[in-house]
Amino acid sequence: MSTADKLLALLINKAGDWVSGEAIAQQLGITRTSIWKSVKKLESQGHLIESVRGQGYRYLEGTKISAVGIKKYLKSDVDLRVFDTIDSTNVYAREKLSSGEITKNTVIVSESMSAGIGRLGRKFFSPKNTGMYVTFALPLPVETIVNPGRLTTSTAVAVSKMVKEVFDIDLQFKWVNDLLYNNKKVGGILTEAITDFESQQFSSLAVGIGMNLATPDGGFPEEISQKAGALTDEMTVSRNEVVGSLINYFFDMYQDYQDGRYIPQYRKKVVGVGQSVELKRGQMNLTGIIREIDNDGCLVLDTKQGIERINSGEITKLLLPNNEYRG
């Protein structure tokens, strides 16, 4: 741990209180010059540190994400890998899980992503300072049975609990992995499985969550501006708190999601039940009425050909109560 990192941990753990230069020097065993240099280094990384002669130094929660900052909000110890930028947290997780480098539950977090991916390989807009980009890398014990539908829907519930706690906002879901607020997509979930070549069984999972916490500077790109939204216009809470709260809710959920206990909570927030939709499943397009979300998180669709139980796919159009279609 570098001197700058030790100073960051000390200031963050003081919860915004002033810490004198003398106290820092004594606790860390460094000189006043080293403190000044470390403060400048942390500021160059995007941390906000206030200094006042006679009072010392104080850390200000801003948009900067750090492992130390996240750990302040965690209920239990978790392996964290935090990046300033990365191509994709999911791609990183898959690679490290496949190579055997990650052998226990690990959370990958990044300030931004240069090549974030959504469902069906689409690009996921991932700017700095206003988003949350997290992937849970989850090695699986041998012969673990995975229910992807229950995991994705239960993850959506965990995210909604975090958003309610931190932002006091109620999310809705569009089956299966879209997170909605004010009829706009504010985030999504991408669950991917890694298969062991020899046994052909799932060996690990990568559960990625991307969310627009605040409107980015300059707004959203034109191609998504009609559908994309954010929880707030500007960040008023710490992103470390957001990520820490999400991690807590996710692992609370993950230990017992298999029994389906989160499906009723998902049903309460899912949009479109009883309404007509157009759905794409592989190369097939289906039209029908959503009857329910079943106990495995599957979409039960009433089509002209009969009842279809859909475990994967994408709703491309949803007939809203005002009889207008929205993609």
C-alpha positions in Angstrom: 0.0 0.0 0.0 1.5 3.3 -1.1 1.8 6.3 1.2 -1.0 8.0 -0.8 -3.3 5.0 -0.4 -2.6 4.9 3.4 -3.5 8.6 3.6 -6.6 8.1 1.6 -7.8 5.3 3.8 -7.1 7.4 6.9 -9.1 10.4 5.6 -12.0 8.3 4.3 -12.3 6.4 7.5 -12.6 9.7 9.4 -15.9 10.3 7.7 -15.2 13.8 6.5 -13.8 15.1 9.8 -10.7 17.3 9.9 -7.4 15.5 10.6 -4.4 17.6 11.6 -1.1 17.2 9.8 0.5 16.3 13.1 -2.0 13.4 13.6 -1.4 12.2 10.1 2.3 12.3 10.5 2.2 10.4 13.7 -0.2 7.7 12.5 1.5 7.1 9.2 5.0 7.8 10.3 5.7 10.3 7.5 6.8 13.9 7.2 4.7 17.0 6.4 6.3 17.1 3.0 5.2 13.5 2.3 1.7 14.4 3.3 1.6 17.3 0.9 3.0 15.2 -1.9 0.5 12.4 -1.2 -2.4 14.9 -1.2 -1.3 16.3 -4.5 -1.1 12.8 -6.0 -4.6 11.9 -4.7 -6.0 15.2 -6.1 -4.5 14.4 -9.5 -6.4 11.1 -9.4 -9.7 12.9 -8.9 -10.1 12.8 -5.1 -11.4 15.9 -3.4 -9.3 16.8 -0.3 -9.8 20.1 1.5 -6.9 21.7 3.5 -7.1 24.6 5.9 -4.2 25.9 7.9 -4.7 25.2 11.6 -7.3 22.5 10.9 -5.5 20.0 8.6 -7.1 17.9 5.9 -10.6 16.6 5.2 -11.8 14.2 2.5 -14.8 15.2 0.6 -17.1 12.6 -1.0 -17.4 13.3 -4.7 -17.8 11.2 -7.8 -14.4 9.4 -7.5 -14.6 5.7 -7.0 -12.0 3.9 -5.0 -11.6 0.5 -3.2 -11.0 2.2 0.1 -14.1 4.3 -0.4 -16.3 1.3 -1.3 -15.1 -0.7 1.6 -16.3 2.0 4.0 -19.9 0.9 3.1 -19.5 -2.8 3.0 -21.0 -5.1 5.6 -18.4 -7.8 5.1 -15.0 -8.2 3.4 -15.1 -8.6 -0.4 -12.4 -9.0 -3.0 -12.4 -5.8 -5.0 -10.7 -4.8 -8.3 -11.2 -1.1 -9.1 -10.1 0.5 -12.3 -10.0 4.0 -13.6 -11.0 2.7 -17.0 -11.3 -0.7 -18.6 -12.7 -2.1 -21.9 -15.5 -4.0 -20.2 -15.9 -5.3 -16.6 -17.7 -8.4 -18.0 -15.0 -9.2 -20.5 -12.3 -8.8 -17.8 -14.3 -11.1 -15.4 -14.8 -13.8 -18.1 -11.1 -13.8 -19.0 -9.9 -14.0 -15.4 -12.4 -16.6 -14.5 -11.6 -18.7 -17.6 -7.8 -18.5 -16.9 -8.3 -19.5 -13.3 -6.9 -16.2 -12.0 -10.1 -15.5 -10.1 -10.9 -18.4 -7.7 -13.3 -16.8 -5.3 -16.1 -14.3 -5.5 -14.7 -11.0 -6.8 -16.2 -7.6 -7.7 -14.8 -5.7 -10.6 -15.6 -2.0 -10.7 -14.6 0.7 -13.1 -15.0 4.5 -13.3 -15.7 4.1 -17.0 -15.6 1.6 -19.9 -14.2 2.1 -23.3 -16.0 -0.9 -24.8 -18.9 -1.7 -22.5 -21.2 -4.4 -23.8 -24.9 -4.9 -23.4 -27.2 -7.7 -24.5 -26.7 -9.2 -28.0 -23.3 -7.6 -28.1 -24.5 -4.0 -28.3 -22.3 -1.2 -27.0 -23.1 0.1 -23.6 -22.5 3.8 -23.2 -20.2 4.1 -20.1 -18.9 7.6 -19.4 -16.8 8.7 -16.4 -18.2 10.3 -13.2 -22.0 9.6 -13.8 -22.3 5.8 -14.1 -22.0 2.6 -12.1 -20.2 -0.3 -13.9 -19.9 -3.4 -11.8 -19.4 -7.1 -12.5 -19.6 -9.9 -10.0 -17.2 -12.7 -10.9 -18.5 -15.8 -9.3 -16.6 -19.2 -9.5 -19.0 -22.1 -9.0 -18.5 -25.3 -7.0 -18.5 -28.5 -9.1 -22.0 -29.6 -10.3 -23.6 -26.4 -9.1 -27.1 -26.0 -10.7 -27.7 -22.5 -12.1 -31.1 -21.0 -12.8 -30.2 -18.0 -15.1 -33.8 -16.7 -15.1 -34.0 -16.6 -11.3 -30.5 -15.1 -11.0 -31.1 -12.2 -13.5 -34.5 -11.3 -12.0 -33.2 -11.6 -8.4 -30.3 -9.3 -9.4 -32.8 -6.8 -10.6 -34.5 -6.9 -7.2 -31.1 -6.4 -5.5 -30.4 -3.3 -7.7 -33.8 -1.9 -7.0 -33.3 -2.2 -3.2 -30.0 -0.3 -3.5 -31.6 2.4 -5.6 -34.5 2.8 -3.0 -32.0 3.0 -0.1 -29.6 5.5 -1.7 -31.8 7.5 -4.0 -35.3 6.9 -2.6 -36.4 6.0 -6.1 -38.6 3.1 -7.2 -37.3 1.2 -10.2 -39.4 -0.8 -12.7 -38.2 -3.7 -14.8 -38.7 -4.6 -18.5 -38.2 -8.4 -18.8 -35.7 -9.7 -18.4 -32.8 -7.3 -17.7 -33.7 -3.7 -18.3 -33.9 -1.3 -15.4 -36.5 1.5 -15.9 -37.2 4.9 -14.3 -39.8 7.4 -15.6 -40.3 5.1 -18.7 -36.6 5.4 -19.6 -33.9 2.8 -19.5 -31.5 3.7 -16.8 -29.5 0.5 -16.6 -29.2 -3.2 -17.5 -28.0 -6.5 -16.3 -25.8 -8.9 -18.3 -25.5 -12.4 -16.9 -23.0 -14.7 -18.7 -21.9 -18.2 -17.9 -18.5 -19.8 -18.4 -18.5 -23.5 -19.3 -15.9 -26.0 -18.3 -14.7 -27.6 -21.6 -14.3 -31.1 -20.2 -17.5 -31.4 -18.1 -19.6 -29.0 -20.2 -21.0 -27.7 -17.0 -21.1 -24.1 -15.8 -17.8 -23.4 -14.0 -18.4 -19.7 -13.2 -20.7 -16.7 -13.8 -20.2 -13.1 -14.6 -23.1 -10.8 -13.6 -22.6 -7.3 -14.9 -24.7 -4.3 -13.9 -24.5 -0.9 -15.7 -26.5 2.0 -14.6 -26.8 5.7 -15.4 -26.8 7.3 -12.0 -26.8 10.9 -13.3 -27.1 12.6 -16.7 -23.6 12.7 -18.3 -22.1 16.0 -19.4 -23.4 16.7 -22.9 -26.3 14.2 -22.5 -26.6 10.8 -24.1 -25.5 10.0 -27.6 -28.1 10.7 -30.2 -28.7 7.1 -31.1 -29.9 6.3 -27.5 -31.1 9.7 -26.4 -34.8 8.9 -26.8 -34.7 5.7 -24.7 -31.9 6.4 -22.2 -32.4 8.1 -18.9 -30.7 8.6 -15.5 -31.7 8.4 -11.9 -30.8 12.1 -11.3 -29.7 15.1 -13.2 -26.5 15.4 -11.2 -24.6 13.3 -8.7 -25.6 14.3 -5.1 -24.5 11.1 -3.4 -21.2 9.2 -3.3 -20.7 6.6 -6.0 -18.7 4.6 -3.4 -21.9 4.4 -1.3 -23.8 3.3 -4.4 -21.4 0.5 -5.3 -21.0 -0.5 -1.6 -24.8 -0.7 -1.1 -25.2 -2.7 -4.4 -22.5 -5.2 -3.3 -24.3 -5.7 0.1 -27.7 -6.3 -1.5 -26.2 -8.6 -4.2 -24.5 -11.0 -1.9 -27.5 -11.0 0.5 -29.5 -12.1 -2.6 -27.0 -14.5 -4.1 -26.8 -16.8 -1.2 -30.4 -17.9 -1.5 -31.8 -16.7 -4.9 -32.2 -20.3 -6.1 -35.3 -20.9 -4.0 -37.2 -18.3 -6.0 -38.0 -16.0 -3.1 -37.2 -12.9 -5.1 -39.6 -13.7 -8.0 -42.7 -12.1 -6.3 -40.8 -8.9 -5.7 -39.7 -8.9 -9.4 -43.3 -9.4 -10.5 -44.5 -6.3 -8.6 -42.1 -4.1 -10.5 -42.2 -5.6 -14.0 -44.0 -3.7 -16.7 -46.2 -5.1 -19.5 -48.1 -7.9 -17.8 -51.5 -8.2 -19.6 -50.2 -6.1 -22.5 -49.3 -6.9 -26.1 -45.6 -7.1 -26.9 -43.3 -7.9 -29.8 -40.4 -10.1 -28.8 -37.2 -11.2 -30.5 -35.9 -14.7 -29.6 -32.8 -15.6 -31.7 -33.9 -15.3 -35.3 -37.6 -15.6 -34.4 -40.0 -12.7 -33.8 -43.0 -13.4 -31.6 -46.1 -11.3 -30.8 -48.4 -11.9 -27.9 -49.8 -10.9 -24.6 -47.6 -11.2 -21.4 -49.6 -13.4 -19.0 -47.1 -13.6 -16.2 -43.5 -14.1 -15.1 -43.3 -17.7 -13.9 -41.4 -19.1 -10.9 -38.2 -19.5 -12.9 -38.2 -15.9 -14.2 -39.5 -17.0 -17.6 -41.9 -14.9 -19.6 -45.3 -16.6 -20.2 -46.5 -15.3 -23.6 -50.0 -15.9 -25.0 -49.5 -16.1 -28.8 -51.8 -17.1 -31.7 -50.0 -20.4 -31.7 -50.6 -20.9 -27.9 -48.8 -20.3 -24.7 -45.0 -19.9 -25.0 -42.7 -20.1 -22.0 -39.7 -17.8 -22.9 -36.5 -18.2 -21.0 -34.4 -15.8 -23.2 -35.1 -13.0 -25.6 -35.8 -9.3 -25.8 -39.0 -7.3 -25.8 -38.6 -5.0 -28.7 -42.0 -3.2 -28.5 -44.4 -2.8 -25.6 -48.0 -1.6 -25.9 -48.4 0.9 -23.1 -51.8 1.9 -21.6 -52.1 4.9 -23.8 -51.9 2.5 -26.8 -48.6 3.9 -28.0 -45.7 1.6 -28.7 -42.3 2.1 -27.0 -39.2 0.1 -27.9 
